[in-house]
Amino acid sequence: MKVKEAIEKRWSPRAFSNQMIEKQTLKNLLQEAGSAASCFNEQPWHFIVGVKGTETYQKIYDTLVSFNQDWAKTAPVLMLAVSVNEFSKNAKPNPHHRYDLGQSVGFLSLRAMEENIYLHQMAGFDADLAKEKFKMADQAEAVAAIALGHLGDSNQLNDDLKEQESPESPRKPLEDFVFEGEWGKAF
Ligand SMILES: Cc1cc2nc3c(=O)[nH]c(=O)nc-3n(C[C@H](O)[C@H](O)[C@H](O)COP(=O)(O)O)c2cc1C
């Protein structure tokens, strides 16, 4: 699959099928997510992976806000995307750690398309609770939760969410976000 195709195919479903994902597949995808660029090659990203039926899955699920719990329960895998906020070489703050984590998750979401695996990232979770539950290092910040799996049937969702379930999300036109000369002047 070409990258362009993966970009066009990707969207964030809320209905997942109960098809499990092999541990080795997850490891391969995450290894490749770890190939993203990062400031000073710090690779600040970390992932906590919970496969359905495990204690880790339940712990991640328990950190989600109830809106997300309502649909994420169908996902065969839940993850926490975590980044470390200081450089390992000198313990100075790394202001780019979340930027780098985001690139890594971007790689993950596109590479997953080749396996027909979809991600749904979530800000709606309790990062402090996640930190506590997983005894994270002081410098670790839980930035996002991620539900991951194959596409499911939207009939699993409540009526509101069923209506929103769509591969097409509106996007801003280029002139709204690509500038030249001065801020707001379209390229
Ligand atoms: C950082 C981040 C946080 C998000 N948080 C949530 C969330 O808590 N709950 C949810 O249902 N969707 C969440 N989303 C999904 C977005 O709403 C979705 O990506 C956006 O509407 C664009 O749709 P698309 O991914 O299908 O293209 C989040 C996405 C990102 C990247």
The ligand as a MOL file (V3000), in Angstrom:
LIG
                    3D

  0  0  0     0  0            999 V3000
M  V30 BEGIN CTAB
M  V30 COUNTS 31 33 0 0 0
M  V30 BEGIN ATOM
M  V30 1 C -5.1870 13.8540 20.3210 0
M  V30 2 C -6.5660 13.3590 19.9280 0
M  V30 3 C -7.5400 13.2510 20.9160 0
M  V30 4 C -8.7970 12.7330 20.5820 0
M  V30 5 N -9.7040 12.5110 21.5970 0
M  V30 6 C -10.8430 11.8470 21.3120 0
M  V30 7 C -11.6860 11.4040 22.3770 0
M  V30 8 O -11.3980 11.5600 23.5780 0
M  V30 9 N -12.8500 10.7610 22.0440 0
M  V30 10 C -13.2030 10.5200 20.7440 0
M  V30 11 O -14.2550 9.9140 20.5230 0
M  V30 12 N -12.3950 10.9130 19.7120 0
M  V30 13 C -11.2260 11.5390 19.9740 0
M  V30 14 N -10.3630 11.8910 18.9450 0
M  V30 15 C -10.7050 11.5790 17.5340 0
M  V30 16 C -10.9570 12.8340 16.7150 0
M  V30 17 O -12.2160 13.3660 17.0520 0
M  V30 18 C -10.8570 12.4820 15.2060 0
M  V30 19 O -9.5480 12.0910 14.9230 0
M  V30 20 C -11.2310 13.6850 14.3400 0
M  V30 21 O -12.6040 13.9630 14.4630 0
M  V30 22 C -10.9000 13.4800 12.8710 0
M  V30 23 O -11.5330 12.3140 12.4080 0
M  V30 24 P -10.7290 11.1470 11.6850 0
M  V30 25 O -9.6300 10.7140 12.6220 0
M  V30 26 O -11.7570 10.0610 11.4550 0
M  V30 27 O -10.1650 11.6790 10.4190 0
M  V30 28 C -9.1070 12.3950 19.2410 0
M  V30 29 C -8.1110 12.5250 18.2620 0
M  V30 30 C -6.8490 12.9890 18.6030 0
M  V30 31 C -5.7880 13.0490 17.5410 0
M  V30 END ATOM
M  V30 BEGIN BOND
M  V30 1 1 1 2
M  V30 2 1 2 3
M  V30 3 2 2 30
M  V30 4 2 3 4
M  V30 5 1 4 5
M  V30 6 1 4 28
M  V30 7 2 5 6
M  V30 8 1 6 7
M  V30 9 1 6 13
M  V30 10 2 7 8
M  V30 11 1 7 9
M  V30 12 1 9 10
M  V30 13 2 10 11
M  V30 14 1 10 12
M  V30 15 2 12 13
M  V30 16 1 13 14
M  V30 17 1 14 15
M  V30 18 1 14 28
M  V30 19 1 15 16
M  V30 20 1 16 17
M  V30 21 1 16 18
M  V30 22 1 18 19
M  V30 23 1 18 20
M  V30 24 1 20 21
M  V30 25 1 20 22
M  V30 26 1 22 23
M  V30 27 1 23 24
M  V30 28 2 24 25
M  V30 29 1 24 26
M  V30 30 1 24 27
M  V30 31 2 28 29
M  V30 32 1 29 30
M  V30 33 1 30 31
M  V30 END BOND
M  V30 END CTAB
M  END
